């Protein structure tokens, strides 16, 4: 398989050059090791997937670092937290930059370990699966924000995307873009590896029950997170489901999109929305085996929304930006409304709230953004242009403050 250059590469190179220690996180198989080995071939490398390496790092750390001198790349570092104390000592004793590159697939757990041992000494960066820009070799690398400036810049590198449903169904793991890799075989191996290597260390349950949980969760991508509902389907307790959802989030399988919080929106739902980070994995778990069957299915809308949300998050992480404080959703009911209203995404930047609708339609209407006016209640914030990301063929203004954009603009 030929190497696909990752959009985040300049960010990583800069952070390695300017920090003593850099941590790259992300789910299994998103390409962390490949990227780091390709960009930093002169670094010594050791993997903590190897039990002997972990044992030596834990019991004889000085000998471990004699055998593995700096500059050093440690893969799957979350499997042996004790090494972080020795890394701390080494970076404190040196003025050199780029001493350590670390990678791991358990983001939240890693960050906890880093905050205890390497606070202020480490740069943390996230790698997601392949984005549409990367798949199509587009060099543009700014996070999605529907401003006139962004749209003008994006239009300089627009490329029509063929067979978008094939990409949604295939997913974003780099190995799947090797023409010889079988889709079902890859995801079968991925799920088995994920259960064996990551989950067995984190749960007190059999793999069969957890696999059932994975399927029940994938079936709810793009929906409000309902722990009780999933617990009923899987046959375990609600606290167990909460723990397992946390594990999926920690290991980069799902993302919980938080509701926009403002005292002005008193009737807003407070529950997060659940999104799988990879639509191919969600399709495999829910047994949608072809792109054609997915496209005409009852879940097509949720899968399309999941894909677009994931692409927008990638646009942030590939620029080295933290999307957690910028991207939200809204669902609520005003006093006189008969049903709940929703804004699929609210992107906040520089005091402006940009409402974004995600619709699986080629015929968008301005009234699809009728809920946007609720944002006018938020004090000290301005409402930006409303956007509908959809299957329209070209950029189309639906009114003075509503624009429909093709997927190519993300």
C-alpha positions as CSV (number, residue, x, y, z in Angstrom):
1,X,0.0,0.0,0.0
2,X,1.4,3.4,-0.9
3,X,1.8,5.9,1.9
4,X,-1.0,8.5,2.1
5,X,0.5,11.8,3.4
6,X,-1.5,12.9,6.4
7,X,-2.8,16.5,6.7
8,X,-1.6,16.8,10.3
9,X,2.1,16.1,9.4
10,X,3.3,19.7,9.5
11,X,1.6,20.2,12.9
12,X,3.3,17.0,14.3
13,X,6.7,18.0,12.9
14,X,6.5,21.4,14.5
15,X,5.4,20.0,17.9
16,X,8.2,17.5,17.9
17,X,10.7,20.3,17.0
18,X,9.4,22.6,19.7
19,X,8.6,20.3,22.7
20,X,10.7,17.7,24.6
21,X,7.9,15.1,24.4
22,X,5.0,14.7,21.9
23,X,2.1,12.4,22.3
24,X,0.0,11.2,19.3
25,X,-3.3,9.7,20.3
26,X,-6.0,8.0,18.2
27,X,-8.0,4.8,17.7
28,X,-6.3,1.6,16.6
29,X,-5.4,1.4,12.9
30,X,-5.8,5.1,12.1
31,X,-2.2,5.2,11.0
32,X,-0.3,6.6,14.1
33,X,2.7,4.2,13.8
34,X,2.9,4.5,10.0
35,X,2.9,8.3,10.1
36,X,5.5,8.5,12.9
37,X,7.8,5.9,11.4
38,X,7.6,7.6,8.0
39,X,8.3,11.1,9.2
40,X,10.8,10.3,12.0
41,X,12.9,7.3,10.6
42,X,16.0,8.2,12.7
43,X,14.2,7.7,16.0
44,X,14.7,4.5,17.9
45,X,11.4,2.6,18.2
46,X,9.9,0.3,20.9
47,X,6.4,-1.0,21.2
48,X,4.6,-1.8,24.5
49,X,2.5,-4.3,22.7
50,X,5.5,-6.5,23.5
51,X,5.2,-7.9,27.0
52,X,9.0,-8.1,27.4
53,X,9.4,-4.5,26.6
54,X,6.7,-3.6,29.2
55,X,8.3,-5.8,31.8
56,X,11.7,-4.3,31.4
57,X,10.3,-0.7,31.4
58,X,8.5,-1.5,34.7
59,X,11.1,-3.4,36.6
60,X,14.4,-2.1,35.2
61,X,13.7,1.4,33.7
62,X,17.3,2.4,33.6
63,X,18.3,-0.7,31.7
64,X,15.3,-0.1,29.4
65,X,16.5,3.4,28.4
66,X,20.1,2.1,28.0
67,X,18.8,-0.4,25.4
68,X,16.4,2.2,23.9
69,X,18.2,5.6,23.9
70,X,16.8,9.0,22.9
71,X,15.5,10.2,20.5
72,X,12.9,7.4,21.2
73,X,9.5,6.6,19.8
74,X,7.4,4.5,22.2
75,X,4.3,3.0,20.7
76,X,1.2,2.0,22.8
77,X,2.6,3.8,25.7
78,X,-0.6,3.6,27.7
79,X,0.1,-0.1,28.4
80,X,2.9,0.8,30.8
81,X,2.2,4.0,32.7
82,X,5.2,3.5,35.1
83,X,7.6,4.6,32.3
84,X,6.2,8.1,32.4
85,X,8.0,8.9,35.7
86,X,11.4,8.0,34.1
87,X,10.5,10.1,31.0
88,X,9.7,13.0,33.3
89,X,13.1,12.8,34.9
90,X,14.9,12.6,31.6
91,X,13.1,15.7,30.0
92,X,13.7,17.7,33.2
93,X,17.4,17.0,33.0
94,X,17.8,18.0,29.4
95,X,17.2,21.2,27.3
96,X,16.9,19.2,24.1
97,X,13.7,19.1,22.0
98,X,12.2,16.1,20.4
99,X,13.5,13.6,23.0
100,X,10.4,11.4,23.0
101,X,7.6,10.7,20.7
102,X,4.8,8.7,22.3
103,X,1.7,7.2,20.7
104,X,-1.3,5.3,22.1
105,X,-4.9,4.4,21.5
106,X,-6.5,5.3,24.8
107,X,-6.8,9.1,24.8
108,X,-8.5,9.9,28.0
109,X,-6.6,7.4,30.1
110,X,-3.3,8.6,28.5
111,X,-4.1,12.2,29.3
112,X,-4.8,11.3,32.9
113,X,-1.4,9.7,33.1
114,X,0.2,12.7,31.4
115,X,-1.4,15.2,33.7
116,X,0.0,13.3,36.7
117,X,3.6,12.9,35.3
118,X,4.2,15.2,32.4
119,X,2.1,18.2,33.0
120,X,3.6,21.2,31.1
121,X,6.2,19.0,29.5
122,X,4.2,17.3,26.7
123,X,2.4,18.3,23.5
124,X,-0.7,16.2,22.9
125,X,-2.0,15.7,19.3
126,X,-4.9,13.6,18.0
127,X,-4.9,11.6,14.7
128,X,-8.2,10.6,13.3
129,X,-9.0,8.3,10.3
130,X,-8.5,9.5,6.8
131,X,-10.5,12.5,5.9
132,X,-12.1,13.1,2.5
133,X,-9.4,15.8,1.9
134,X,-6.6,13.2,2.5
135,X,-8.3,10.5,0.4
136,X,-8.6,13.0,-2.5
137,X,-5.1,14.5,-2.0
138,X,-6.4,18.0,-1.2
139,X,-3.8,20.2,0.5
140,X,-6.2,22.6,2.1
141,X,-6.0,22.3,5.9
142,X,-8.2,24.7,7.7
143,X,-11.0,23.7,10.0
144,X,-14.5,24.0,8.7
145,X,-16.3,27.2,9.6
146,X,-19.0,28.6,7.2
147,X,-17.7,32.1,6.8
148,X,-17.2,34.0,3.5
149,X,-13.4,33.9,4.1
150,X,-13.4,30.1,4.6
151,X,-15.6,29.4,1.6
152,X,-13.5,31.6,-0.6
153,X,-10.3,29.8,0.4
154,X,-11.9,26.4,0.2
155,X,-13.1,27.1,-3.4
156,X,-9.5,27.4,-4.5
157,X,-9.0,23.6,-3.9
158,X,-12.4,22.2,-4.6
159,X,-12.6,18.7,-6.1
160,X,-15.7,16.8,-6.9
161,X,-16.1,13.6,-4.8
162,X,-17.2,10.6,-6.7
163,X,-19.2,7.8,-5.0
164,X,-19.6,9.4,-1.6
165,X,-21.7,6.5,-0.4
166,X,-18.8,4.1,-1.2
167,X,-16.6,6.2,1.1
168,X,-19.2,6.4,3.9
169,X,-19.6,2.6,3.7
170,X,-15.9,1.8,3.4
171,X,-14.9,3.9,6.4
172,X,-11.7,5.9,7.1
173,X,-9.1,3.4,8.2
174,X,-6.0,3.8,5.9
175,X,-5.6,0.0,5.3
176,X,-9.0,0.0,3.5
177,X,-7.5,2.2,0.8
178,X,-5.2,-0.6,-0.3
179,X,-7.1,-2.1,-3.3
180,X,-6.4,-5.6,-2.1
181,X,-7.9,-5.3,1.4
182,X,-11.3,-7.0,1.8
183,X,-13.8,-4.9,3.7
184,X,-15.5,-7.6,5.7
185,X,-12.2,-9.3,6.6
186,X,-10.7,-6.0,7.8
187,X,-13.5,-5.1,10.1
188,X,-13.9,-8.6,11.4
189,X,-10.2,-8.6,12.3
190,X,-10.5,-5.1,13.7
191,X,-13.3,-5.9,16.1
192,X,-11.6,-9.1,17.2
193,X,-8.3,-7.2,17.8
194,X,-10.0,-4.4,19.6
195,X,-11.8,-6.8,21.9
196,X,-8.7,-8.9,22.6
197,X,-6.1,-6.2,23.0
198,X,-7.9,-3.2,24.4
199,X,-11.2,-4.2,25.9
200,X,-10.1,-7.3,27.9
201,X,-7.9,-5.0,29.9
202,X,-10.7,-2.6,30.6
203,X,-13.9,-4.5,31.2
204,X,-15.0,-7.3,33.6
205,X,-17.3,-9.1,31.1
206,X,-17.1,-11.7,28.3
207,X,-16.4,-10.6,24.8
208,X,-19.7,-11.9,23.4
209,X,-21.7,-9.5,25.6
210,X,-19.5,-6.6,24.8
211,X,-19.7,-7.4,21.1
212,X,-23.5,-7.3,21.4
213,X,-23.1,-3.9,23.1
214,X,-21.0,-2.6,20.2
215,X,-23.7,-3.5,17.8
216,X,-26.5,-1.9,19.9
217,X,-24.4,1.2,20.1
218,X,-23.6,1.4,16.4
219,X,-27.3,1.1,15.6
220,X,-27.8,4.3,17.6
221,X,-25.2,6.5,15.9
222,X,-26.5,10.0,15.3
223,X,-29.1,9.7,18.1
224,X,-29.4,11.1,21.7
225,X,-27.5,8.9,24.1
226,X,-30.0,6.7,26.1
227,X,-28.2,4.5,28.5
228,X,-31.3,2.7,29.7
229,X,-32.4,1.9,26.1
230,X,-29.0,0.3,25.3
231,X,-28.9,-1.6,28.7
232,X,-32.3,-3.1,27.9
233,X,-31.1,-4.4,24.5
234,X,-27.8,-5.8,25.8
235,X,-29.1,-7.2,29.1
236,X,-26.7,-5.5,31.5
237,X,-27.1,-2.7,34.0
238,X,-27.3,0.9,33.1
239,X,-24.1,1.7,35.2
240,X,-22.3,-0.9,33.1
241,X,-23.4,0.7,29.9
242,X,-22.2,4.1,31.2
243,X,-18.8,2.5,31.9
244,X,-18.6,0.8,28.5
245,X,-19.6,4.0,26.6
246,X,-16.8,5.8,28.4
247,X,-14.4,3.0,27.2
248,X,-15.6,3.5,23.6
249,X,-15.0,7.2,23.9
250,X,-11.6,6.7,25.5
251,X,-10.4,4.4,22.8
252,X,-11.6,6.6,20.0
253,X,-14.6,4.5,18.8
254,X,-17.3,7.0,19.5
255,X,-17.7,10.7,20.1
256,X,-20.2,12.3,22.4
257,X,-21.4,15.6,21.0
258,X,-22.4,17.9,23.8
259,X,-25.5,20.1,23.8
260,X,-24.9,23.9,23.6
261,X,-25.1,25.3,27.1
262,X,-26.6,28.7,27.7
263,X,-28.9,30.1,30.4
264,X,-31.0,31.7,27.7
265,X,-31.9,28.2,26.3
266,X,-33.7,27.0,29.4
267,X,-35.7,24.3,27.6
268,X,-32.7,22.7,25.9
269,X,-32.0,19.0,26.1
270,X,-28.9,18.3,28.3
271,X,-28.2,14.8,26.9
272,X,-25.2,14.3,24.5
273,X,-25.6,12.8,21.0
274,X,-23.7,9.6,20.2
275,X,-21.6,9.4,17.0
276,X,-19.3,6.6,15.8
277,X,-16.0,8.0,14.7
278,X,-15.9,5.6,11.7
279,X,-19.0,4.9,9.6
280,X,-17.5,1.8,8.0
281,X,-17.2,0.2,11.5
282,X,-20.8,1.2,12.3
283,X,-22.0,-0.3,9.0
284,X,-20.1,-3.5,9.7
285,X,-21.5,-3.9,13.2
286,X,-25.1,-3.3,12.0
287,X,-24.7,-5.6,8.9
288,X,-25.0,-3.1,6.1
289,X,-22.8,-5.0,3.8
290,X,-22.9,-2.8,0.6
291,X,-22.9,0.9,-0.1
292,X,-26.0,0.5,-2.3
293,X,-28.1,-1.1,0.4
294,X,-26.9,1.5,3.0
295,X,-27.9,4.4,0.7
296,X,-31.6,3.4,0.5
297,X,-31.8,2.1,4.1
298,X,-33.8,3.5,7.0
299,X,-30.5,4.4,8.7
300,X,-29.0,6.3,5.8
301,X,-29.9,9.7,7.3
302,X,-28.2,9.0,10.6
303,X,-25.1,7.5,8.8
304,X,-24.8,10.5,6.5
305,X,-25.0,12.8,9.6
306,X,-22.4,10.7,11.4
307,X,-20.1,10.9,8.5
308,X,-20.4,14.7,8.1
309,X,-19.9,15.3,11.9
310,X,-16.8,13.1,11.8
311,X,-15.4,15.0,8.8
312,X,-15.9,18.3,10.5
313,X,-14.1,17.0,13.7
314,X,-11.2,15.8,11.5
315,X,-10.9,19.2,10.0
316,X,-10.2,20.6,13.5
317,X,-7.9,17.8,14.7
318,X,-5.9,17.8,11.4
319,X,-5.2,21.5,12.0
320,X,-4.1,20.8,15.6
321,X,-7.2,22.4,17.0
322,X,-9.3,21.2,19.9
323,X,-12.9,20.8,18.7
324,X,-14.5,20.0,22.1
325,X,-15.0,23.7,22.9
326,X,-16.2,24.7,19.4
327,X,-18.7,22.2,18.2
328,X,-22.1,21.5,19.8
329,X,-25.7,20.7,18.9
330,X,-29.1,22.1,20.1
331,X,-32.4,20.4,20.8
332,X,-35.2,22.0,22.7
333,X,-38.8,23.1,22.8
334,X,-40.0,26.7,23.0
335,X,-43.1,27.6,25.0
336,X,-45.4,27.6,22.1
337,X,-43.8,24.8,20.0
338,X,-45.6,21.5,19.6
339,X,-42.4,19.5,19.1
340,X,-38.7,19.7,19.8
341,X,-36.6,21.7,17.5
342,X,-33.0,20.8,16.6
343,X,-29.9,22.4,15.2
344,X,-27.6,19.6,14.1
345,X,-24.4,21.5,14.8
346,X,-23.5,24.8,16.4
347,X,-20.0,26.0,15.6
348,X,-18.8,28.7,17.9
349,X,-15.9,31.0,17.0
350,X,-14.9,34.5,17.9
351,X,-18.3,35.2,19.6
352,X,-20.3,34.0,16.6
353,X,-22.6,31.0,16.6
354,X,-22.9,29.3,13.2
355,X,-25.9,27.0,12.9
356,X,-25.3,24.0,10.6
357,X,-28.0,21.5,9.3
358,X,-27.0,18.2,7.8
359,X,-29.5,16.9,5.4
360,X,-29.4,13.9,3.0
361,X,-31.1,15.9,0.2
362,X,-30.3,17.4,-3.1
363,X,-33.2,19.9,-2.7
364,X,-32.5,22.0,0.4
365,X,-35.0,24.6,1.6
366,X,-34.5,27.7,3.7
367,X,-37.2,26.7,6.2
368,X,-34.9,23.7,7.2
369,X,-33.1,26.3,9.2
370,X,-36.1,27.8,11.0
371,X,-34.8,26.8,14.4
372,X,-31.7,29.0,14.0
373,X,-33.5,32.0,15.5
374,X,-33.3,30.4,18.9
375,X,-29.7,31.4,19.0
376,X,-30.7,35.1,19.0
377,X,-31.6,34.6,22.6
378,X,-28.0,34.0,23.6
379,X,-26.5,37.1,25.2
380,X,-23.2,38.5,23.9
381,X,-23.2,36.2,20.9
382,X,-23.9,36.9,17.3
383,X,-25.7,34.4,15.0
384,X,-23.7,33.7,11.9
385,X,-24.9,32.6,8.5
386,X,-27.0,29.4,8.6
387,X,-25.6,26.5,6.6
388,X,-27.1,23.3,5.2
389,X,-24.5,20.6,4.3
390,X,-26.3,18.4,1.8
391,X,-26.1,16.6,-1.6
392,X,-26.7,19.8,-3.5
393,X,-24.4,20.0,-6.6
394,X,-23.1,23.5,-6.1
395,X,-23.0,26.3,-3.5
396,X,-26.5,27.8,-3.3
397,X,-27.8,30.8,-1.4
398,X,-31.4,30.0,-0.2
399,X,-31.8,33.4,1.4
400,X,-29.5,36.3,2.5
401,X,-28.5,34.4,5.6
402,X,-28.8,30.7,4.6
403,X,-26.5,28.9,2.3
404,X,-26.5,25.3,1.1
405,X,-23.1,23.7,0.6
406,X,-22.0,20.5,-1.1
407,X,-19.9,18.0,1.0
408,X,-16.9,19.1,-1.0
409,X,-16.8,22.4,1.1
410,X,-15.9,20.6,4.3
